Amino acid sequence: MPQDISEHNRLGRQTSPYLLQHADNPVNWYPWGDGAFERARRDDKPVLLSIGYAACHWCHVMAHESFENPDTAALMNDLFVNVKVDREERPDIDRIYQDAHQILARKRGGWPLTLFLTHDRIPFFAGTYFPSQPRHGLPGFSDLLRRIVDLYRRHHSEIDQQNTALVAALNRPALDPASTDEIPVPRPLRVARDQLQASYDPEHGGFGTAPKFPHPTHLAHLLRTWWRSRQTGDNDEAALDMACFSLFRMSGGGLYDHLGGGFYRYSTDARWMIPHFEKMLYDNGPLLGLYAQLWSITNDARFRQVALGTAGWVQREMQAPEGGYFSSLDADSEGEEGQYYVWTPEQVAAHLDADEYAAASGRFGLNQAPNFEGRWHLYGHLDAAMLAGRLALDPAVLEQRLSSAKIALLQARSERVRPDRDEKILGAWNALMIRGMARASLHLDQSDLADSAFRALDFVKRTLWRDGRLLAVYAAGESKLNAYLDDYAFLADAVLTLSQCRWRAQDLEFAVALTDALLTHFEDAECGGFYYTSHDHETLISRPKPMLDDSLPCGNGVAGRVLLRLGHLLGETRYLDAADRLMRWCWPTVKAAPLANASLMAFLDASLTPQQTVVIRGDPESIEPWRRVATRAYAPHRLTLAIPAGADSLPGLLYTQRPRSGIAAYICRGRVCSPPIQHLDAFKEALSSGPQSG
């Protein structure tokens, strides 16, 4: 073991919380960069590339078992050049090597991602978590290291041949774009809906078997399918039922934090009972928006309560004082997964009176068998109505007891050792939460949620926007790294959504600047679509043009919706032309595998339904009731902008004649606008009559 780790482990000056977690390892870690690969070339050593993130439970396990072990670290230092990457700071690197893992291992990857590379950055062996000792069909990590070095030394020519084939596979283009004569049709939308029904779990909600992920883009597709069917008279209530039941069961089970609000990353079982306990910003933003939308559709108070609970958690625990949203909460505390969240009945009873305990015990399953390693993770065992009947209580009395019990337990939990919080601020993830907060503010009529989102947006603009370009990360007072497709597309989408809460001219200007930067620096102008990295980005072994959704929505799908919205809003044909190029590029893949391309399906849906733009003009106080009327309902293709009468120099559809007195509203479909509507009842009727498309 080195005497002075700082001379050998080069992570101590990084700003990534994940890399800093490994700064005291006895491993001679390098951050990603030319220095590591030049060292590998000079010493003729393979590179061990380890990719993870700060909240990752199995990353911690592998670190404790192997990277903190002096003997294993000595072996790593002797045989390899070792490189650590935070997948959240460098999703470009993670995306490429996850694809490489899938090709080499013939299965999906995950984190930690463990790869062995030649000095030219091409992987020749890939895996995920490896235990310190052989188990579950996996080799022990130290044994694997020796075998990899032996492979590297004995089979150079075979590795070179494999590397050539791998790079070719990574850079293989998608299917040829659709011909200029082929026009997209809605059939893939129906195919995706039917594929979701085929994998739907009617007993527990969600799709497939354990482990179960929330898949917000799939649930959003079902809501749009239901909405579209209402416009055509088909009334596909089954699509709405699948979305409602899935989201109800997710929030009723242990995937949702019943005390503090917010969702964990995924469920380890089919019943949504026991989660993987990390909480990620990128999951909670889309889920927040979905629960708010379901409240607007169903008027079911349970969905409103979950939306407000999630938003409350974000405001309380995940928003920096300066405004931006932090990235994640760890799954572990005190060295154990879930330690912060689980209870014994005795611990619960110590903080509640008898009436509160009876309510909490029945509601959260404390009177059932333990469900997590001899302890209890709280889940929705009985809903409030059933529990009120069993306890012979008035529902209002039960609700009061549950509320006081949750307050007391949350306070008690807050005194425990908290999970680590990853306090770096990512542009793309902040955009997802800004959009979720804006959606919740619109549907729930909660102005404080919009205030939170505006604070985050202003922070992002202040720290990550430089000379017409975005940076990807803010951490430890430093803004850095070229931003990616997701940062630009998600942020432009979030700005347009947030503008429906409150008009600020500079926000539209920002959305336009982001979209222009996308076209300038990311578009494949010849074939259509957008690369994940900019034209002037670091050269890597592949430059993907993503189509598939993974843990985040696909940036190309989100970019397509932004182009359509801005193109119609501003009358900018260059945006609509870029959207058309994007659709023709992705159409063959969308047609071949609809469900795997859920965000591109949302783009297809938007392209088939002309945008409805609602512009309301008048004095600021008077237009508020009109804005609320237009934004409360679920109308997925409507963009509503309430603009004070004094605003001028407005582009496109926003350049409408100001009323001499009172209010005027304009309802535009595509590029055709209605005459001004100056009475609220007439406005309500116009919104509700005919297709609410837009």
C-alpha distance (Angstrom), angle and dihedral (degrees) to the residues before:
residue distance angle dihedral
M1 . . .
P2 3.83 . .
Q3 3.78 116.5 .
D4 3.82 93.3 -137.4
I5 3.78 109.9 33.7
S6 3.81 92.7 -172.5
E7 3.80 89.9 68.0
H8 3.79 91.4 56.9
N9 3.79 107.9 26.7
R10 3.80 105.6 66.5
L11 3.82 99.5 -170.4
G12 3.80 98.3 89.2
R13 3.79 94.5 93.1
Q14 3.80 95.9 47.8
T15 3.81 121.8 109.3
S16 3.82 97.1 -147.6
P17 3.83 110.3 106.5
Y18 3.80 88.4 -145.1
L19 3.79 94.3 54.2
L20 3.79 90.3 45.0
Q21 3.82 89.1 54.9
H22 3.82 85.4 65.6
A23 3.80 98.3 40.5
D24 3.83 91.8 100.6
N25 3.80 96.3 46.1
P26 3.82 114.5 119.9
V27 3.83 85.3 -126.5
N28 3.81 115.6 107.9
W29 3.81 92.0 -124.3
Y30 3.78 122.0 -174.3
P31 3.79 123.3 -163.6
W32 3.81 114.1 -124.7
G33 3.79 109.5 -74.9
D34 3.77 147.8 103.6
G35 3.80 92.9 -78.0
A36 3.79 93.9 68.2
F37 3.78 95.5 47.8
E38 3.80 93.6 44.2
R39 3.81 87.8 52.8
A40 3.80 89.9 50.8
R41 3.80 91.2 50.3
R42 3.79 92.8 47.4
D43 3.82 94.8 46.9
D44 3.83 94.4 36.2
K45 3.79 91.5 -126.9
P46 3.78 129.4 142.0
V47 3.80 118.2 -115.4
L48 3.79 121.4 -118.1
L49 3.79 106.6 -149.9
S50 3.81 116.6 -165.9
I51 3.83 118.1 -173.1
G52 3.79 123.7 -172.6
Y53 3.79 144.3 122.1
A54 3.78 138.5 -116.5
A55 3.83 99.3 -102.4
C56 3.81 95.5 45.0
H57 3.81 112.7 122.3
W58 3.82 97.5 -161.9
C59 3.80 89.9 46.0
H60 3.81 86.8 59.5
V61 3.79 91.5 47.0
M62 3.79 93.2 52.9
A63 3.80 90.4 45.3
H64 3.80 92.7 52.7
E65 3.79 93.9 44.1
S66 3.79 99.5 42.5
F67 3.81 118.7 2.8
E68 3.82 93.4 50.5
N69 3.81 92.3 45.0
P70 3.84 109.3 99.2
D71 3.80 94.0 -149.1
T72 3.79 94.4 49.6
A73 3.81 91.0 43.6
A74 3.82 90.6 51.7
L75 3.81 89.4 53.2
M76 3.81 91.3 48.9
N77 3.80 91.5 48.9
D78 3.79 93.2 47.8
L79 3.80 97.5 47.2
F80 3.82 105.9 29.3
V81 3.76 148.4 31.9
N82 3.81 101.9 -121.3
V83 3.81 122.9 -144.9
K84 3.82 127.5 -173.6
V85 3.83 122.6 -159.4
D86 3.80 130.4 -174.4
R87 3.80 102.8 -140.2
E88 3.81 90.6 -154.8
E89 3.81 93.2 57.7
R90 3.80 93.6 39.3
P91 3.81 107.5 34.1
D92 3.80 87.2 153.1
I93 3.80 91.0 65.3
D94 3.79 93.1 40.1
R95 3.81 92.4 50.4
I96 3.81 93.1 52.9
Y97 3.79 95.8 46.4
Q98 3.81 93.8 43.4
D99 3.81 86.4 56.4
A100 3.80 89.5 47.4
H101 3.80 90.3 50.8
Q102 3.78 90.8 52.8
I103 3.81 90.6 52.5
L104 3.80 95.8 44.4
A105 3.82 99.6 38.4
R106 3.82 95.7 30.5
K107 3.80 92.0 -133.0
R108 3.77 138.7 78.8
G109 3.76 118.2 -78.6
G110 3.79 131.4 -142.0
W111 3.78 139.1 169.3
P112 2.90 134.7 -16.4
L113 3.78 88.5 37.0
T114 3.80 112.3 -163.9
L115 3.79 120.4 -166.6
F116 3.78 137.2 167.2
L117 3.80 115.4 -143.5
T118 3.74 139.6 -174.5
H119 3.80 116.1 -123.4
D120 3.82 90.0 -93.8
R121 3.83 88.0 65.7
I122 3.81 96.8 -108.1
P123 3.83 115.4 134.5
F124 3.78 120.3 -131.7
F125 3.83 98.1 177.5
A126 3.80 130.3 27.7
G127 3.78 139.4 -176.3
T128 3.79 140.7 141.0
Y129 3.80 125.0 -130.1
F130 3.79 116.7 5.5
P131 3.83 119.5 -170.5
S132 3.76 122.4 -131.6
Q133 3.83 90.1 -118.0
P134 3.83 128.1 32.0
R135 3.81 113.0 -84.9
H136 3.80 141.5 138.5
G137 3.78 90.6 21.8
L138 3.81 92.8 -57.3
P139 3.80 123.2 119.0
G140 3.78 120.6 -120.0
F141 3.79 110.4 -95.3
S142 3.81 96.5 -119.7
D143 3.80 91.3 49.6
L144 3.79 89.3 49.2
L145 3.81 91.4 52.5
R146 3.80 91.6 55.1
R147 3.80 92.5 46.8
I148 3.81 92.2 49.4
V149 3.80 92.7 51.9
D150 3.78 90.2 48.4
L151 3.81 89.3 51.0
Y152 3.80 90.9 48.5
R153 3.79 93.8 50.4
R154 3.80 98.3 42.9
H155 3.79 103.0 38.3
H156 3.80 108.2 41.1
S157 3.80 95.2 138.5
E158 3.81 93.8 48.9
I159 3.81 90.2 48.7
D160 3.80 90.7 50.5
Q161 3.81 90.8 52.2
Q162 3.79 92.0 47.5
N163 3.81 91.2 47.8
T164 3.78 91.7 53.2
A165 3.80 90.5 52.1
L166 3.82 92.5 45.0
V167 3.80 94.3 52.7
A168 3.79 89.7 47.8
A169 3.80 90.2 51.8
L170 3.80 92.7 48.0
N171 3.79 91.2 51.2
R172 3.79 97.3 41.9
P173 3.82 108.0 127.1
A174 3.78 122.7 -121.6
L175 3.77 121.0 -106.3
D176 3.78 115.9 -55.9
P177 3.81 112.2 -82.5
A178 3.78 118.4 -96.8
S179 3.78 115.8 -88.2
T180 3.78 119.3 -100.2
D181 3.82 88.4 -108.1
E182 3.80 96.2 54.8
I183 3.80 113.7 93.9
P184 3.82 119.7 -164.0
V185 3.80 113.6 -109.1
P186 3.83 129.1 -163.1
R187 3.81 97.0 -112.1
P188 3.86 95.1 102.8
L189 3.80 88.6 56.3
R190 3.79 90.0 60.4
V191 3.81 93.0 42.2
A192 3.82 90.6 54.5
R193 3.80 91.1 48.7
D194 3.82 90.8 51.3
Q195 3.81 91.6 46.8
L196 3.80 89.2 53.9
Q197 3.79 90.9 51.2
A198 3.82 90.4 49.8
S199 3.82 91.1 56.4
Y200 3.81 95.7 36.7
D201 3.81 118.6 123.7
P202 3.84 104.3 -139.2
E203 3.81 92.4 -172.2
H204 3.79 100.6 51.7
G205 3.79 105.1 10.1
G206 3.76 126.7 -122.0
F207 3.78 126.7 74.4
G208 3.78 132.8 -70.0
T209 3.78 125.6 -11.3
A210 3.79 136.0 -61.8
P211 2.93 130.5 -14.2
K212 3.80 90.9 50.1
F213 3.78 124.7 -166.0
P214 3.82 124.1 -165.7
H215 3.86 95.0 -121.3
P216 3.84 96.7 -162.3
T217 3.82 93.1 -173.2
H218 3.82 90.8 59.1
L219 3.79 92.6 48.8
A220 3.80 90.3 47.7
H221 3.81 88.6 53.1
L222 3.80 90.3 55.6
L223 3.81 91.3 51.5
R224 3.80 91.5 50.4
T225 3.81 89.8 46.6
W226 3.80 90.2 54.2
W227 3.80 91.7 46.2
R228 3.82 93.1 48.9
S229 3.82 90.9 48.6
R230 3.81 89.6 55.0
Q231 3.78 90.1 55.2
T232 3.81 92.6 51.0
G233 3.81 95.7 40.6
D234 3.82 94.8 -114.5
N235 3.83 92.0 114.7
D236 3.81 99.9 -157.3
E237 3.81 95.6 -165.3
A238 3.82 90.2 163.8
A239 3.81 89.9 69.2
L240 3.80 90.6 54.4
D241 3.80 91.3 44.8
M242 3.82 92.1 54.0
A243 3.80 91.7 51.2
C244 3.81 94.3 44.1
F245 3.79 95.7 47.1
S246 3.80 92.9 45.4
L247 3.79 93.4 50.7
F248 3.80 91.4 42.9
R249 3.81 92.3 53.2
M250 3.82 92.8 44.1
S251 3.80 92.1 54.6
G252 3.80 92.7 39.6
G253 3.78 93.8 53.6
G254 3.77 131.3 59.4
L255 3.80 95.4 -80.2
Y256 3.81 86.0 85.2
D257 3.80 122.2 64.5
H258 3.82 101.4 -124.2
L259 3.79 93.5 -167.5
G260 3.79 104.9 39.4
G261 3.79 103.8 20.2
G262 3.78 128.8 -125.1
F263 3.80 132.7 87.8
Y264 3.77 131.3 -89.4
R265 3.79 119.0 -130.4
Y266 3.82 101.6 -98.2
S267 3.79 144.0 -27.6
T268 3.78 120.2 -102.2
D269 3.82 90.6 -153.4
A270 3.80 135.6 47.3
R271 3.83 93.5 -112.6
W272 3.84 96.1 62.5
M273 3.83 88.1 -119.9
I274 3.80 106.9 121.3
P275 3.78 117.0 37.5
H276 3.75 135.9 -165.4
F277 3.80 91.3 -107.9
E278 3.79 103.5 -135.5
K279 3.80 115.5 110.5
M280 3.79 116.7 -145.4
L281 3.80 126.0 -163.8
Y282 3.80 91.9 -142.2
D283 3.83 93.4 60.1
N284 3.76 95.8 45.9
G285 3.80 97.4 51.0
P286 3.84 96.1 60.5
L287 3.82 92.4 37.8
L288 3.79 91.1 52.4
G289 3.80 89.8 54.5
L290 3.81 92.5 47.6
Y291 3.81 94.5 52.2
A292 3.79 90.6 48.7
Q293 3.80 90.4 50.1
L294 3.81 91.2 50.0
W295 3.80 89.9 52.1
S296 3.81 88.8 54.2
I297 3.83 90.7 49.9
T298 3.81 101.3 41.1
N299 3.80 105.4 21.2
D300 3.83 85.5 -138.6
A301 3.81 107.2 156.1
R302 3.81 91.7 -148.2
F303 3.80 91.3 68.6
R304 3.80 91.5 48.0
Q305 3.80 90.6 50.3
V306 3.81 92.7 52.2
A307 3.80 91.9 47.4
L308 3.79 91.9 50.8
G309 3.82 91.4 44.7
T310 3.80 91.3 52.5
A311 3.80 93.1 46.2
G312 3.79 90.1 47.5
W313 3.80 91.4 53.6
V314 3.81 90.6 50.5
Q315 3.80 93.1 49.9
R316 3.79 93.3 44.4
E317 3.80 102.1 41.6
M318 3.80 110.9 11.8
Q319 3.82 106.7 42.9
A320 3.79 116.6 89.7
P321 3.81 117.2 -135.2
E322 3.80 87.2 -113.7
G323 3.81 91.2 56.8
G324 3.80 110.7 -101.5
Y325 3.79 124.6 112.6
F326 3.80 121.1 -112.0
S327 3.81 119.1 -126.4
S328 3.80 110.2 -122.1
L329 3.78 152.2 -29.6
D330 3.79 119.3 -118.5
A331 3.79 121.9 -110.5
D332 3.81 90.5 -136.2
S333 3.77 136.2 62.2
E334 3.79 127.4 172.8
G335 3.80 86.6 9.5
E336 3.83 95.3 -62.0
E337 3.77 131.5 101.0
G338 3.80 112.8 -116.9
Q339 3.80 93.5 3.7
Y340 3.81 92.2 132.6
Y341 3.81 94.2 52.5
V342 3.82 107.9 40.7
W343 3.82 129.1 87.4
T344 3.76 146.5 -173.2
P345 3.81 118.5 -132.9
E346 3.79 88.5 -114.5
Q347 3.80 91.8 56.1
V348 3.79 90.6 50.7
A349 3.82 94.0 46.0
A350 3.80 90.7 51.9
H351 3.80 90.4 66.6
L352 3.83 101.3 39.7
D353 3.78 138.1 61.1
A354 3.80 119.1 -120.1
D355 3.80 95.5 -93.3
E356 3.80 92.9 48.2
Y357 3.80 91.4 47.5
A358 3.82 92.6 51.3
A359 3.79 89.4 52.6
A360 3.81 95.6 44.4
S361 3.80 93.8 43.0
G362 3.79 93.1 54.9
R363 3.78 95.0 40.5
F364 3.79 98.8 47.3
G365 3.81 102.4 34.2
L366 3.79 99.7 -107.1
N367 3.81 88.6 137.6
Q368 3.81 89.7 58.5
A369 3.81 130.5 76.0
P370 3.82 116.0 -69.2
N371 3.78 111.3 -88.9
F372 3.81 104.9 -166.9
E373 3.80 120.9 51.7
G374 3.80 94.4 -47.8
R375 3.80 94.3 -42.0
W376 3.79 136.7 84.7
H377 3.77 127.0 -100.6
L378 3.79 106.3 -165.2
Y379 3.79 115.3 -113.7
G380 3.79 136.2 159.4
H381 3.80 100.7 -85.7
L382 3.83 96.0 161.1
D383 3.77 126.4 13.6
A384 3.77 117.7 -124.2
A385 3.80 96.2 -104.0
M386 3.81 94.0 53.2
L387 3.79 92.6 43.2
A388 3.81 92.1 50.4
G389 3.79 88.8 55.2
R390 3.79 93.5 49.1
L391 3.80 92.3 48.8
A392 3.81 92.7 41.6
L393 3.78 89.9 -126.1
D394 3.77 133.2 144.3
P395 3.85 105.4 -107.0
A396 3.80 90.7 -123.5
V397 3.81 91.1 54.7
L398 3.80 91.3 48.6
E399 3.80 90.9 49.2
Q400 3.80 90.6 51.9
R401 3.82 91.5 50.9
L402 3.79 92.8 47.4
S403 3.78 90.9 48.1
S404 3.80 94.1 51.4
A405 3.82 90.4 44.5
K406 3.81 92.0 52.7
I407 3.80 91.7 48.6
A408 3.81 91.2 51.4
L409 3.81 94.0 45.9
L410 3.80 93.0 46.1
Q411 3.79 89.5 52.5
A412 3.81 90.9 48.9
R413 3.80 91.4 47.6
S414 3.79 91.6 50.3
E415 3.80 89.0 63.0
R416 3.82 91.7 61.2
V417 3.79 124.0 91.2
R418 3.79 102.3 -77.6
P419 3.79 125.4 -134.2
D420 3.79 113.1 -103.9
R421 3.77 115.4 -92.1
D422 3.79 120.0 -140.9
E423 3.79 100.2 -136.1
K424 3.76 99.8 -172.0
I425 3.79 112.7 117.5
L426 3.80 117.6 -135.8
G427 3.79 122.2 -161.6
A428 3.81 96.9 -141.1
W429 3.80 95.3 45.3
N430 3.80 91.8 46.5
A431 3.79 88.2 52.5
L432 3.80 91.4 55.0
M433 3.80 91.0 52.0
I434 3.82 93.5 43.3
R435 3.80 88.2 54.6
G436 3.82 91.6 46.1
M437 3.79 92.0 49.7
A438 3.79 91.1 47.2
R439 3.82 91.7 50.3
A440 3.79 90.8 49.6
S441 3.79 91.7 48.0
L442 3.80 91.4 51.2
H443 3.80 97.8 47.2
L444 3.79 98.9 34.6
D445 3.82 95.1 39.0
Q446 3.80 91.7 -128.3
S447 3.80 110.2 148.5
D448 3.83 93.2 -172.9
L449 3.80 89.4 67.5
A450 3.79 90.6 55.6
D451 3.80 88.6 47.9
S452 3.81 89.2 55.2
A453 3.79 91.4 49.2
F454 3.81 93.2 48.8
R455 3.81 90.2 51.2
A456 3.80 89.8 53.1
L457 3.80 92.8 46.4
D458 3.79 92.5 50.0
F459 3.81 89.8 49.3
V460 3.80 91.5 51.8
K461 3.79 91.8 49.1
R462 3.79 91.2 47.0
T463 3.80 96.9 48.6
L464 3.82 107.9 24.6
W465 3.83 105.3 33.8
R466 3.81 112.2 86.7
D467 3.81 125.9 168.3
G468 3.79 95.0 -29.7
R469 3.81 95.1 -43.8
L470 3.79 133.8 95.2
L471 3.77 128.6 -128.5
A472 3.79 117.8 -148.5
V473 3.81 106.1 -140.0
Y474 3.79 141.4 36.7
A475 3.81 114.8 -169.6
A476 3.79 135.5 150.8
G477 3.80 91.1 -1.4
E478 3.81 93.9 -53.3
S479 3.82 129.3 110.2
K480 3.78 114.1 -155.2
L481 3.82 151.5 148.8
N482 3.78 127.2 55.7
A483 3.78 109.9 -85.0
Y484 3.79 122.7 -114.9
L485 3.79 136.0 -132.1
D486 3.81 90.5 -89.5
D487 3.80 92.9 55.6
Y488 3.80 93.5 54.8
A489 3.80 98.2 38.7
F490 3.81 97.6 42.4
L491 3.79 92.3 45.7
A492 3.81 94.4 49.5
D493 3.81 88.9 48.9
A494 3.80 91.3 48.8
V495 3.80 92.6 49.4
L496 3.81 92.1 53.1
T497 3.81 90.9 48.9
L498 3.80 93.1 46.8
S499 3.81 91.9 48.4
Q500 3.79 87.1 68.8
C501 3.82 89.1 66.0
R502 3.79 96.3 52.9
W503 3.80 132.0 -5.1
R504 3.80 116.8 -118.4
A505 3.80 114.7 163.9
Q506 3.81 92.0 -149.9
D507 3.79 90.7 61.1
L508 3.79 93.5 60.3
E509 3.79 88.3 47.4
F510 3.80 88.7 52.8
A511 3.82 92.5 50.0
V512 3.80 89.5 51.5
A513 3.82 91.9 48.4
L514 3.81 91.2 50.4
T515 3.80 91.9 49.4
D516 3.79 92.8 47.1
A517 3.81 89.5 51.3
L518 3.81 89.3 51.7
L519 3.79 91.3 54.1
T520 3.80 93.3 44.9
H521 3.78 100.7 43.9
F522 3.83 108.0 23.2
E523 3.81 112.0 28.1
D524 3.77 124.2 107.6
A525 3.79 91.4 -141.7
E526 3.80 93.2 -173.7
C527 3.82 101.2 50.0
G528 3.80 100.5 17.8
G529 3.78 131.5 -118.8
F530 3.78 132.0 74.4
Y531 3.78 132.2 -82.2
Y532 3.79 117.4 -129.4
T533 3.81 91.1 -122.6
S534 3.79 130.9 43.5
H535 3.79 124.5 -101.7
D536 3.82 90.5 -105.1
H537 3.81 96.5 45.6
E538 3.79 124.8 123.5
T539 3.79 110.2 -74.0
L540 3.80 110.7 -109.0
I541 3.80 131.2 176.6
S542 3.80 90.5 -92.7
R543 3.80 137.8 19.4
P544 3.81 106.6 -151.7
K545 3.78 127.7 -155.2
P546 3.80 98.4 -157.1
M547 3.78 123.4 -142.1
L548 3.79 104.1 158.7
D549 3.78 125.4 80.4
D550 3.79 114.4 -126.1
S551 3.80 125.5 164.0
L552 3.82 86.1 -32.7
P553 3.80 130.1 41.4
C554 3.80 114.6 -92.3
G555 3.80 110.1 -90.8
N556 3.79 92.6 -142.3
G557 3.80 91.4 58.0
V558 3.80 92.5 49.3
A559 3.81 91.4 45.1
G560 3.80 89.8 53.3
R561 3.80 92.5 55.2
V562 3.80 90.9 47.9
L563 3.80 91.4 51.4
L564 3.80 91.6 51.4
R565 3.81 93.8 47.2
L566 3.78 95.5 47.0
G567 3.79 93.0 40.0
H568 3.79 92.5 57.7
L569 3.78 95.0 36.8
L570 3.79 95.7 51.3
G571 3.80 99.5 27.9
E572 3.82 88.8 -120.5
T573 3.79 109.2 157.2
R574 3.82 91.5 -172.8
Y575 3.82 88.9 67.0
L576 3.79 91.8 47.8
D577 3.81 90.6 47.1
A578 3.81 90.6 51.9
A579 3.82 89.2 49.2
D580 3.80 89.1 52.3
R581 3.82 91.7 50.5
L582 3.80 89.4 49.0
M583 3.82 92.1 50.3
R584 3.79 93.2 49.3
W585 3.80 90.9 49.3
C586 3.80 95.4 49.9
W587 3.81 98.8 33.2
P588 3.85 97.7 90.6
T589 3.82 90.9 52.0
V590 3.80 94.1 43.2
K591 3.79 89.7 50.0
A592 3.81 92.1 48.5
A593 3.84 97.9 45.3
P594 3.80 111.5 14.5
L595 3.79 100.9 168.5
A596 3.80 94.5 49.3
N597 3.80 88.6 58.2
A598 3.80 100.2 51.2
S599 3.82 97.3 151.8
L600 3.78 91.2 47.9
M601 3.81 86.5 50.5
A602 3.81 88.2 57.6
F603 3.80 87.5 52.6
L604 3.82 90.2 49.8
D605 3.80 89.8 49.5
A606 3.81 90.7 51.3
S607 3.81 91.8 47.7
L608 3.81 90.7 54.1
T609 3.82 94.0 48.7
P610 3.81 115.6 57.5
Q611 3.78 109.9 -127.2
Q612 3.78 117.8 -102.8
T613 3.79 110.1 -141.0
V614 3.79 117.7 -168.5
V615 3.81 115.7 -163.9
I616 3.79 118.5 -172.6
R617 3.81 120.6 -171.0
G618 3.79 128.2 -172.3
D619 3.79 142.0 88.8
P620 3.82 112.2 -34.8
E621 3.79 98.6 -110.2
S622 3.79 96.3 44.9
I623 3.81 96.1 50.5
E624 3.83 94.0 55.6
P625 3.84 96.6 83.2
W626 3.80 89.0 48.2
R627 3.80 91.7 50.3
R628 3.80 91.6 50.4
V629 3.80 91.6 50.8
A630 3.80 90.5 54.1
T631 3.81 97.6 43.7
R632 3.81 105.2 39.0
A633 3.81 95.4 73.8
Y634 3.79 125.2 73.7
A635 3.81 105.5 -104.3
P636 3.81 107.3 150.1
H637 3.80 96.6 -168.2
R638 3.81 98.0 45.0
L639 3.80 124.4 104.5
T640 3.81 114.1 -169.3
L641 3.79 122.2 -167.2
A642 3.81 120.3 -178.6
I643 3.79 105.1 -163.4
P644 3.81 123.8 -174.5
A645 3.78 112.9 -116.0
G646 3.80 91.5 -118.5
A647 3.81 93.7 63.1
D648 3.80 113.4 105.6
S649 3.80 140.7 171.4
L650 3.79 89.1 59.0
P651 3.83 119.3 166.2
G652 3.80 131.4 -138.2
L653 3.79 118.4 -17.5
L654 3.78 89.8 -1.9
Y655 3.79 90.8 69.9
T656 3.77 95.3 90.1
Q657 3.77 129.4 146.9
R658 3.78 111.8 -90.7
P659 3.80 113.7 -124.3
R660 3.78 113.3 -112.6
S661 3.78 87.5 -134.4
G662 3.78 136.8 0.3
I663 3.79 121.9 2.5
A664 3.78 137.6 -39.5
A665 3.79 124.9 -167.1
Y666 3.80 125.9 -167.4
I667 3.80 124.3 -161.3
C668 3.78 111.6 -158.3
R669 3.80 127.6 -172.7
G670 3.74 112.1 -166.5
R671 3.80 102.8 -36.9
V672 3.80 97.3 -29.3
C673 3.82 117.6 96.4
S674 3.77 132.1 -165.6
P675 3.80 122.7 -120.4
P676 3.81 111.8 -90.2
I677 3.80 114.2 -73.2
Q678 3.80 113.0 -148.0
H679 3.81 104.6 175.1
L680 3.80 123.0 72.5
D681 3.82 95.1 -139.8
A682 3.79 90.7 52.5
F683 3.81 89.0 48.5
K684 3.81 91.7 52.7
E685 3.80 90.5 49.6
A686 3.79 92.9 48.2
L687 3.81 91.4 51.4
S688 3.79 93.6 48.8
S689 3.81 98.4 42.9
G690 3.79 120.0 85.9
P691 3.80 125.5 -10.4
Q692 3.79 113.2 -15.9
S693 3.74 89.8 -147.2
G694 3.68 126.8 141.2
